[in-house]
């Protein structure tokens, strides 16, 4: 039975989390502050740490720093607990070495899945730590176990990507089908550019995360039915950098590509885009691809603030923006295989 260390000074928070964890079959050890959590680690084998940030005696920041700098405890997965709006607190916790974060109040499905994923990753990290010893004991058998663990981690990563995509959808006017269509269209485009199968599948998943940064934008701006004023648009543009910040905490191939896309899909070929005013080949092909398919699908989709454009109008916008907004090579490839992109929209329609 996996043992979870729950560190939170709020009694109600501990009761809620402990009840959920117990139902999932985990054993829970509670601590009221960071100092108590570190004392628990000295006497108890812990598989996962849930660490609140704001606590008396020793807060979560200091405790996280101490734990992650200690070789004995550093590989134990540590998830910080914070409010979603407290982006600075979350970022600081992640910079100190936390592996993940959960927001309060907890979403039950999200909470359960992330806990299970973190424990799986912790098991995998411990296996890697002892890799040499395992090989000396039984090379073939342990290699097979490592391969199985890697598949588990990759599948868990895909689950997390799916959850984060859903989180962004709930705060935006876009539909889940839009993000899926963008992923499939990006994969189709990557195929036309002769990417290998592995990277085609990566962009299919990563492209669905292009707007994850919108979770950090105020509802009054994100859900505004009319046109944004200059100040609102300036704040809205920050979602690209926020998305990059969220996705770049780990450097797995999938999250690395997702971070790249989130950061660059609003750059423009002529250098007038954001957030870094990249131009031409400074913009990675992944971002250039998603820029085209995202805008195309959005133009043909109805939103609370606009009617759907006709196909003729949408194509006119895409083609007239070639060389200014969009990479001309991507636009040419898109027009050449237009029927296949339209087939994706038909197959994955919102209705």
N, C-alpha and C positions, 0 to 999 in steps of 0.2 A: 504494500500500500504506500503510495507516494505521500510524503509529509510536506505540508505547506506552512511556511512561517508568515503569519498575518500580522503586520505591524501598523497599528492605527490607534490614535489616542481617543477616537470617538467610539463609545460603547455600541451605539446603534449600528455604525458601519461594520464593526467586527461581527455583531450578531447576524446581520444580513449576509455578509460574505461567508461566514462560517457555516451557516445553514445551507447555502448553495453548494459549498465545497463538500460538506458532509454527505449530501444527497448524491454527489458525483463519485463518492467512494474514497475521498481523500481524508487523511488525518490532518487536523489543524492545530498548530501551536500559536498562541497569541502573545503579542508583545505590545506594550503601551507607548513605547518610544524607541528611538534608534539605539540607545544604550542597552535597553533590555533585549532588543533583537540580536545585537552582537554577542551578548552573554548566552543567548539561546544557541547560537551557532557553535559556541565552544563545547557544548555538551550534547547536542542533538544533530543527527544527520538530516539535513534539510534538502529537499529536491527543488523547491521553488520559493522565492521570497516575494511577497506583496508588500510594497513599501509606500506608506503615505508620506507626504512631503512636509506638511506643517504640523509639528508636534513639539511639546515641551521637552526639556532636559537635553535631548539630542534630536535635531530634526532629520528628515529623510535625506536631505542633501549630504550632510556630514556622514550619516550612516552608510549611504550608497558609496561615497568616496572611499571610506575605510574598507568596506567589503570588497569593492572591485580592485583595490590596490593590494589586497592580501591574496597570495597565490593559492592558499588553501580554500578560499571561498569564492574566488573570482569567477569560476566557471558555473556557479549556481545561477540559473536564470533569475533575474530580478526585474519585476514589473512595478513601475511607479504608478501611484493612484493620484489622479488630480482632476480638477474641473476642466472641461473642454475649452472654456474661454481663457484659461490661464496658460496661454501658449508659451510665455517666457519661462514659467515654472517647468513645464514639460520639457522644453528644449534644454534647460539647465540640467535637469535630471538625466536626460539622455546623454548629454556631454560628459557627465560624471561616470558613465558606464552602464546605466540602466539598459536593459535589452528591449523593453517594450513599455507601453503605458496603457492604462485603462481609465476611462472617464467615469465620474460619479454624476448622477446615479447610474448604476450598472444596467446595461441591456443584457438580459439573461443569456440569450443565444451567443452574443459577442463574448460575454464573460466566460462562459463554459468553454467555448472553442479556443479562446486565446490561452486559457490556463492549460488545457490539454496540449496545445501546440508548444507552449513554452516548456512543458515537462519533456515532451518528445525531443525538443532541441537540446535541452539540458542533458538528456541521456546520450544523444549523438555527440555533444561536445566532450563528455566524459570518456566516451569510447575513443575519440580522437586523441585525447590526452594520454591514454594508455596504449596507444596504437602499437608502439614498439614491443611492449610486453605481450600484447595479444598475438602479434606475428610470431614471436618466439615460441609461444605455446601451441598455437594451432593456426597456421597461416591460412589455409583454404577456408576453413570453417568461419574464422573471424572476418575474413575479407567479405564473405557472403553476407554476414551480419551487418557489416559496415555499409555495403551496397543497399541492403534493405532499409537501413536507418536513413541513408541519403534520400531514397525514394520517399520515405515518410516525411522528411523535412521539406522536400520539394512540393509534395502534395499539401502539406500544412501551409506552406508559403502561398500556394494558389488559393487556399481557403481564406487566408488573411486578405489577399488581394480582392477576392470577391466581397468580403465583409466591408472593406474600406470603400469599394465602389458603391455598395448599397448605402453606406453612410452618406456619401456625397449626394446620391440621388435623392435621399429623403430631405435634403436641405436645398435642393435646386428644382427648377421647373422642368429639367430634362427627364426623360423617361429612361427606365432601365434598358429598353430596346435601343435607345440612341447609343449608349455606351457599348453595348454588345455589337451594334452595327459598325461603330467606329473601329472596334477591335478586329472584326472580320474584314472590313474594307482595308484596314492597314495591313493585315496579313496578305490579302490578295495583292496589294500594291507591292509589298516586299517580295512576293513570289515573282511578280513581273520584273523586278529588278534582280532576280536570280539569287536571292538570299538562300542560304541552306535551310533545311527543314527545321532544325533546332531554333534558329533565330526567327523564322517565320512564326513559329508557335509562341516564342517569347513576346514578339510584338503584338500578337493577337491578345495576349493577356495584359501586357503592359499598357497598351493604348487605352484600355478601359479606364485607366487611372489618370487620364490626362487632366481632369479637372478636380482631383481630390483636394487641392488646395482651397477650394471654395468652402470647405468646412470651417475655415478661419475667417470668412467674410460675414459681416453683420447681415442679419435677415432683412433689415430695412433696405439694404442695397441689393442683396442677392435676389430677393423676391419682389423688387419694385416693378410694377407693371409697365411703367413708362420709361422714357429715355433717362439715363443717368446724367447728372450734372458733372462738371469737371472734377470736383472734389470726390464725388462718389465713384467716378470712373478710375481716378487715381488709386483709390482704395481697392476697387475691384481688380485692378491689374496686379495687385500683390499676390493674388491666388497662385500665380505661376511659381513665385519664389517660395511660397508657403508649401505648395505641393512638393517642390524639390526638397525642402527641409524635412518634410515628413518621410519621404521615400528614400532619402539618401543616408539614413541612419545605418543601414546595412548595405554591404556591397556584393550581394548575390547577383548573378547575371540578370535575373528577372527584375529585382528592385532597382538595380543600376540603370537598366533600360527605361523602366517606368519613371525614374527620377529625371532622366535625360529628356524624355518626352514632355513631362509636366513642365519642365523648365523652358523648353524651346518651342512649343507648338504655337506660341503667339508671336514668335519672331517673324519678321518679314524679309523677303529676299532683298529689298532695297535698303534695309537697315532701319526702317521706321517702326519696327515692332518693339515688343517689350518681353522680358524685363531688362535685357542687356544690349539692345539695339544691334544684334548680330546681323550680318548680311551675307548673301550668297553662300559659298561653301563653308563659312563659319558655322552655319546652321547644320546640325547633323541630319542625315537623311531621314532618320526616324521622326524627328520633329517636323521636317518638311512634309513628310507623308501624312502625318496626323493633321497638320494644318489644313491640307486640302480636303481630306475625307470628312473631317469634323465640320468644317464650314459647309461643305456640300450637303451633308445630311441635315445640318441645322437649317439651312435655307429651305429645304423641302419639308420641314417639320413645322407643325403649328405649335405656337407657344402662347401663353396668356397675354403676352405683350405684342404678338404679331401673328398674321395669317401665314400659312404655308405659301412659298413662292411656287410658280409654275416651273416645270423642268427647263423650259426655254430660258426663263429669267435666271434661274440658278446657274445654268451652263454659261450664260452670257457674263455673269459676275465672275465665275471661275476663270474663264478664258481671258476676259479683259484685265484680270488681276495677275496674269502670268508675267513674271519678270518684275513685278512691283511687290505684290503681297506674296505670291507663290513661286516656288522653284519651277522654272519652265520645263525641266525634264520630268518633274512629277506630274505637272498638268498635261503634258503631251502623252504620258503613259496612261493617265486617267481617262482622257478623251478616247484614246485608242481602244481601251477595254471598257468603255462606258456601260455596255450592256451587262457585263458581269457585275459591275457595282450596283446597277439597278436591280439585278436579280437578288442581291443581298438585301436591299431595302424591301423588296417584295416578300422575301422569305421571312424577314425579321420585322415585319410591320408592327406598328403600335397597337393596331386593333386586334 
